[in-house]
């Protein structure tokens, strides 16, 4: 029977990984994900989780250990954040190209310099092209639900790709929230045993990750691209199955009060809930405002996005990362590209804010929305607006 418990989100992730009955956890602690691997270490040490716990000397080694364990057919988990994710960067490509179903939670964090341990999406944007499935979450319940879903998605025979589940560092990772916890038997019934089709074994040697000369490299990358795009079918099917079993439905793009909305605000991650309160206030004032939240970052849900913004006159996109020297918000630049050929399409206004852990309050979102509506009418000579900067 599902229980409602209050628990720190990082600890809850550890409990879900235990319920998923993982075989291997590779761990290198880095703020703000440390509590995740610390709790898993306790579970293994106390005999509550029968898994190999591999403490390593860096995040590069953590992901390398994951490659080996996943190649051997072991259900594999790790966690990281910020600089740690960047230290993994080189190996992330190997995990996806070699079709290893690793699951990793990323407690999103700003990147140095200046040094910051607080949350934003700079780390996620820096690895957006590494070939991983990437899911963003906005509260503790969504995090633990999607950790369970991530194993089933990653290990599906039609997918066999690694999955990142993103949660905002500190804004989610260190928050105690009430969450609906499934029973372990429910999770086991939902999550089939990992059955990796080509596990490494001394008696059946195979070659993996071979050298690819120019005559075959393009074909290999195109095959990877096709399987990542095709994985959306499985992601949707797993989310549907999860809804039937646990009663909570997830979608690639989710909407809030978008009925008859002429202006839409676009967010990702934990800020979405604060943004909803601003939407409620403006709705009470008679403004036709709605919210679009992106759940699935990779593969990018083009069709769902186009459908979600249909009929809107203005789309205000908030990025929590900066494409330095480029278009400003990396998410906004992708949305502009996705909507470029649609007719009619909304006027798109780009904001960057909330970087390095800086909060955006309900009043802040009101300011962004009202300023965005104004810019949609007047236009701007700037590629993007930065919110809350002191000059």
C-alpha positions as CSV (number, residue, x, y, z in Angstrom):
1,X,0.0,0.0,0.0
2,X,1.3,3.5,-0.9
3,X,2.4,5.5,2.2
4,X,2.7,9.2,2.5
5,X,6.0,10.1,4.1
6,X,8.0,13.3,4.8
7,X,11.6,12.8,3.7
8,X,14.5,14.7,2.2
9,X,14.3,14.3,-1.5
10,X,17.9,13.0,-1.8
11,X,17.3,10.4,0.8
12,X,14.0,9.4,-1.0
13,X,16.0,8.9,-4.2
14,X,18.2,6.5,-2.4
15,X,15.2,4.6,-1.2
16,X,13.8,4.4,-4.7
17,X,17.2,3.1,-6.0
18,X,17.0,0.4,-3.3
19,X,13.5,-0.6,-4.3
20,X,14.8,-0.8,-7.9
21,X,17.2,-3.4,-6.6
22,X,20.3,-2.0,-8.3
23,X,23.3,-4.2,-8.7
24,X,26.0,-1.5,-8.8
25,X,26.3,2.1,-7.4
26,X,29.3,4.1,-8.4
27,X,29.8,7.1,-6.1
28,X,31.8,10.2,-5.9
29,X,30.2,12.8,-3.6
30,X,29.8,16.3,-4.8
31,X,27.5,19.0,-3.5
32,X,24.5,19.1,-3.8
33,X,24.1,15.4,-4.7
34,X,26.2,14.1,-1.8
35,X,23.2,13.0,0.3
36,X,22.0,10.6,-2.4
37,X,25.2,8.5,-2.5
38,X,25.7,8.9,1.3
39,X,22.3,7.3,1.9
40,X,23.0,4.5,-0.6
41,X,26.3,3.9,1.2
42,X,24.3,3.4,4.5
43,X,21.8,1.1,2.8
44,X,24.6,-1.1,1.5
45,X,26.6,-1.0,4.7
46,X,23.5,-2.0,6.7
47,X,22.7,-4.8,4.5
48,X,19.4,-3.3,3.3
49,X,20.6,-3.1,-0.3
50,X,22.6,-6.0,-1.8
51,X,24.7,-4.1,-4.3
52,X,28.3,-3.4,-5.1
53,X,29.1,0.1,-3.9
54,X,32.1,1.5,-5.7
55,X,33.7,4.6,-4.2
56,X,35.9,6.2,-6.8
57,X,38.4,9.1,-7.0
58,X,36.5,11.3,-9.5
59,X,33.3,11.6,-11.5
60,X,35.2,10.6,-14.6
61,X,36.0,7.3,-12.8
62,X,32.4,7.0,-11.5
63,X,31.0,7.0,-15.0
64,X,33.8,4.8,-16.3
65,X,32.8,2.3,-13.5
66,X,29.2,2.5,-14.7
67,X,30.3,1.6,-18.2
68,X,31.9,-1.5,-17.1
69,X,29.1,-2.7,-14.8
70,X,26.4,-1.9,-17.3
71,X,28.3,-3.7,-20.0
72,X,28.3,-6.7,-17.8
73,X,24.5,-6.6,-17.5
74,X,24.3,-5.1,-14.0
75,X,21.5,-2.6,-13.1
76,X,23.6,0.5,-12.6
77,X,23.1,3.8,-10.8
78,X,25.1,6.9,-10.0
79,X,24.5,10.6,-9.2
80,X,26.4,13.8,-9.7
81,X,26.1,17.6,-10.1
82,X,27.7,20.7,-11.7
83,X,31.5,20.3,-12.0
84,X,31.1,16.6,-11.5
85,X,28.9,16.2,-14.5
86,X,31.4,18.2,-16.6
87,X,34.2,15.9,-15.4
88,X,32.1,13.0,-16.7
89,X,31.5,14.8,-20.0
90,X,33.8,12.7,-22.1
91,X,32.5,9.4,-20.8
92,X,28.8,10.4,-21.2
93,X,29.2,10.1,-24.9
94,X,30.5,6.6,-24.5
95,X,27.6,5.5,-22.3
96,X,25.0,6.6,-24.8
97,X,26.8,5.5,-28.0
98,X,27.4,2.0,-26.5
99,X,23.7,1.8,-25.5
100,X,24.3,1.2,-21.8
101,X,21.1,1.7,-19.7
102,X,22.7,3.6,-16.8
103,X,20.4,5.7,-14.6
104,X,21.9,8.9,-13.1
105,X,20.3,11.6,-11.0
106,X,21.8,15.1,-11.5
107,X,21.2,17.7,-8.8
108,X,21.7,20.6,-11.1
109,X,24.2,23.2,-10.1
110,X,26.0,26.2,-11.5
111,X,29.4,25.9,-13.1
112,X,32.6,27.6,-12.1
113,X,34.0,30.2,-12.3
114,X,33.1,31.9,-9.9
115,X,32.7,28.8,-7.7
116,X,29.1,28.1,-6.9
117,X,27.5,25.1,-5.4
118,X,23.9,26.4,-5.9
119,X,21.4,25.4,-8.4
120,X,20.8,26.4,-12.0
121,X,20.8,24.5,-15.3
122,X,24.2,25.3,-16.7
123,X,25.4,21.8,-16.1
124,X,22.4,20.2,-17.9
125,X,22.8,22.5,-20.9
126,X,26.4,21.7,-21.2
127,X,25.6,17.9,-21.7
128,X,22.5,18.3,-23.8
129,X,24.1,16.8,-26.9
130,X,25.7,13.7,-25.2
131,X,22.9,11.3,-26.4
132,X,21.3,10.7,-23.0
133,X,17.6,10.7,-22.4
134,X,17.0,13.7,-20.0
135,X,14.0,14.2,-17.8
136,X,13.4,17.4,-15.7
137,X,11.4,17.3,-12.4
138,X,9.8,20.0,-10.4
139,X,9.2,18.4,-6.9
140,X,10.2,15.5,-4.8
141,X,7.3,13.3,-6.0
142,X,8.2,13.7,-9.6
143,X,11.9,12.9,-8.8
144,X,11.2,9.6,-7.2
145,X,8.5,8.6,-9.7
146,X,10.9,9.3,-12.6
147,X,13.8,7.5,-11.0
148,X,11.6,4.3,-11.1
149,X,10.5,5.1,-14.6
150,X,14.0,5.8,-15.7
151,X,15.2,2.2,-15.1
152,X,12.3,0.8,-17.1
153,X,12.9,3.2,-19.9
154,X,16.6,2.8,-20.0
155,X,16.5,-1.0,-19.9
156,X,13.7,-1.5,-22.5
157,X,15.0,-3.6,-25.4
158,X,13.8,-0.9,-27.9
159,X,15.8,1.8,-26.0
160,X,18.9,0.6,-24.2
161,X,20.1,4.2,-23.5
162,X,21.2,6.0,-20.4
163,X,18.8,8.3,-18.6
164,X,19.5,11.5,-16.5
165,X,16.8,12.5,-14.1
166,X,17.4,16.2,-13.3
167,X,16.4,17.8,-10.0
168,X,17.4,21.4,-9.0
169,X,20.3,21.4,-6.5
170,X,19.2,22.5,-3.0
171,X,15.8,23.7,-4.2
172,X,14.9,20.1,-4.4
173,X,17.8,17.9,-3.3
174,X,17.9,19.2,0.3
175,X,14.2,19.9,0.8
176,X,12.0,17.7,3.0
177,X,8.7,17.1,1.2
178,X,5.7,14.9,1.7
179,X,5.8,12.1,-0.9
180,X,3.7,9.1,-1.8
181,X,6.0,6.1,-1.4
182,X,5.2,2.8,-3.2
183,X,5.7,-0.5,-1.6
184,X,8.8,-2.3,-2.7
185,X,6.7,-5.1,-4.2
186,X,4.8,-2.6,-6.3
187,X,8.1,-1.3,-7.7
188,X,9.3,-4.8,-8.4
189,X,6.1,-5.6,-10.3
190,X,6.4,-2.4,-12.3
191,X,10.2,-2.8,-13.1
192,X,11.2,-6.0,-14.9
193,X,14.5,-7.6,-14.2
194,X,17.3,-6.1,-16.3
195,X,18.0,-8.4,-19.2
196,X,20.8,-6.7,-21.1
197,X,21.1,-8.5,-24.4
198,X,24.9,-8.6,-24.9
199,X,26.5,-8.7,-21.4
200,X,30.3,-9.1,-21.2
201,X,31.3,-12.5,-20.1
202,X,34.7,-14.2,-20.3
203,X,33.3,-17.3,-22.0
204,X,31.7,-15.2,-24.7
205,X,34.1,-12.4,-25.6
206,X,32.7,-9.5,-27.7
207,X,34.2,-6.2,-28.8
208,X,32.5,-3.0,-27.7
209,X,33.2,0.6,-28.7
210,X,35.4,-0.2,-31.6
211,X,37.4,2.3,-33.7
212,X,35.2,3.9,-36.4
213,X,37.0,5.3,-39.5
214,X,35.3,8.0,-41.6
215,X,33.6,5.3,-43.8
216,X,31.3,4.2,-40.9
217,X,31.3,7.0,-38.3
218,X,28.4,9.0,-39.8
219,X,26.2,5.9,-40.0
220,X,27.0,5.0,-36.4
221,X,26.0,8.5,-35.2
222,X,22.9,8.6,-37.3
223,X,21.8,5.2,-35.9
224,X,22.3,6.7,-32.4
225,X,20.2,9.7,-33.3
226,X,17.4,7.6,-34.7
227,X,17.2,5.4,-31.6
228,X,17.2,8.4,-29.3
229,X,14.3,10.0,-31.2
230,X,12.5,6.7,-31.3
231,X,12.9,6.3,-27.5
232,X,10.1,8.8,-27.0
233,X,7.5,6.1,-27.9
234,X,8.8,4.0,-25.0
235,X,9.0,6.9,-22.6
236,X,5.4,7.7,-23.3
237,X,4.4,4.1,-22.8
238,X,6.3,3.8,-19.5
239,X,4.7,7.0,-18.2
240,X,1.3,5.7,-19.2
241,X,2.0,2.4,-17.5
242,X,3.2,4.3,-14.4
243,X,-0.1,6.3,-14.4
244,X,-2.1,3.1,-14.5
245,X,-0.2,1.5,-11.6
246,X,0.5,4.6,-9.4
247,X,-2.1,7.2,-10.5
248,X,0.3,10.0,-11.5
249,X,0.6,10.9,-15.2
250,X,3.7,12.5,-16.8
251,X,3.9,14.1,-20.2
252,X,6.8,15.5,-22.3
253,X,5.2,19.0,-22.2
254,X,2.7,19.9,-19.4
255,X,0.4,22.9,-19.3
256,X,-1.1,24.9,-16.4
257,X,-4.2,27.1,-16.9
258,X,-3.5,27.5,-20.6
259,X,-7.1,27.5,-21.7
260,X,-7.8,30.6,-23.8
261,X,-4.3,31.9,-22.8
262,X,-2.8,34.6,-25.1
263,X,0.5,34.7,-23.2
264,X,2.4,31.7,-22.0
265,X,5.4,31.5,-19.6
266,X,7.8,28.6,-20.2
267,X,9.8,27.0,-17.4
268,X,11.7,23.9,-16.5
269,X,12.4,22.4,-13.0
270,X,11.4,23.5,-9.6
271,X,10.7,27.1,-10.5
272,X,7.6,25.9,-12.2
273,X,5.6,25.7,-9.0
274,X,6.5,29.3,-8.0
275,X,5.6,30.4,-11.5
276,X,2.2,28.8,-11.0
277,X,1.4,31.1,-8.1
278,X,2.2,34.1,-10.3
279,X,-0.1,32.7,-13.0
280,X,-2.9,32.2,-10.5
281,X,-2.5,35.8,-9.3
282,X,-2.5,37.2,-12.8
283,X,-5.5,35.0,-13.8
284,X,-7.4,36.5,-10.8
285,X,-6.7,39.9,-12.2
286,X,-8.2,38.9,-15.5
287,X,-5.1,38.3,-17.5
288,X,-5.2,35.4,-20.0
289,X,-1.9,33.8,-18.9
290,X,-0.8,30.2,-18.8
291,X,2.3,28.1,-18.0
292,X,4.1,25.5,-20.2
293,X,6.5,23.2,-18.4
294,X,9.0,21.0,-20.2
295,X,9.4,17.6,-18.6
296,X,11.3,15.8,-21.4
297,X,14.4,17.6,-22.6
298,X,15.9,14.8,-24.7
299,X,14.6,13.6,-27.0
300,X,13.1,17.1,-27.6
301,X,9.3,16.9,-27.9
302,X,8.8,19.0,-31.0
303,X,5.2,17.9,-31.7
304,X,4.0,18.4,-28.1
305,X,5.6,21.8,-27.8
306,X,4.0,23.0,-31.1
307,X,0.6,21.8,-29.9
308,X,1.0,23.4,-26.5
309,X,1.7,26.9,-27.8
310,X,-1.0,26.7,-30.5
311,X,-3.2,29.8,-30.3
312,X,-0.8,31.8,-28.0
313,X,0.3,35.3,-29.1
314,X,3.3,35.6,-26.8
315,X,5.7,32.9,-25.4
316,X,8.0,34.1,-22.6
317,X,10.9,31.6,-22.0
318,X,12.9,31.5,-18.8
319,X,16.3,29.9,-18.9
320,X,18.4,29.2,-15.8
321,X,21.6,29.1,-17.9
322,X,23.4,31.4,-20.2
323,X,24.8,30.6,-23.6
324,X,27.7,32.9,-23.2
325,X,28.3,35.1,-26.3
326,X,25.4,33.4,-28.1
327,X,21.6,33.7,-28.1
328,X,21.3,34.0,-24.3
329,X,19.0,31.2,-23.2
330,X,19.9,27.8,-24.7
331,X,16.4,26.5,-24.2
332,X,14.8,29.5,-25.8
333,X,17.1,29.2,-28.8
334,X,15.9,25.6,-29.3
335,X,12.2,26.7,-28.9
336,X,12.7,29.4,-31.5
337,X,14.1,26.8,-33.8
338,X,11.3,24.3,-33.1
339,X,8.6,27.0,-33.9
340,X,10.4,28.7,-36.8
341,X,8.3,27.0,-39.5
342,X,5.0,27.1,-37.7
343,X,2.3,29.5,-38.8
344,X,1.1,31.4,-37.0
345,X,3.7,31.3,-34.3
346,X,3.9,33.3,-31.0
347,X,6.3,36.2,-30.5
348,X,9.1,34.7,-28.4
349,X,10.7,36.7,-25.6
350,X,13.8,35.2,-23.9
351,X,14.7,35.8,-20.2
352,X,17.7,34.4,-18.3
353,X,17.5,34.3,-14.5
354,X,17.7,32.3,-11.4
355,X,21.4,31.4,-12.0
356,X,23.7,30.3,-9.2
357,X,20.9,29.6,-6.8
358,X,19.3,33.0,-6.9
359,X,15.6,32.8,-6.2
360,X,12.8,34.1,-8.4
361,X,9.8,34.9,-6.2
362,X,6.2,35.0,-7.3
363,X,6.6,38.8,-7.6
364,X,9.7,38.2,-9.8
365,X,7.7,36.0,-12.2
366,X,5.0,38.6,-12.4
367,X,7.7,41.1,-13.4
368,X,9.0,38.7,-16.0
369,X,5.6,38.1,-17.5
370,X,4.6,41.8,-17.6
371,X,7.9,42.8,-19.0
372,X,7.7,40.0,-21.6
373,X,4.3,41.1,-22.7
374,X,5.5,44.6,-23.1
375,X,8.6,43.5,-25.2
376,X,6.3,41.4,-27.4
377,X,4.5,44.6,-28.4
378,X,7.5,47.0,-28.6
379,X,10.2,44.7,-29.7
380,X,13.8,44.8,-28.4
381,X,17.3,45.2,-29.9
382,X,18.6,42.6,-27.4
383,X,18.7,38.8,-28.1
384,X,17.5,38.2,-24.5
385,X,16.8,39.9,-21.2
386,X,18.6,39.1,-18.0
387,X,16.4,39.2,-14.9
388,X,17.5,40.7,-11.6
389,X,21.0,41.7,-12.5
390,X,22.6,44.6,-10.7
391,X,24.5,46.8,-13.0
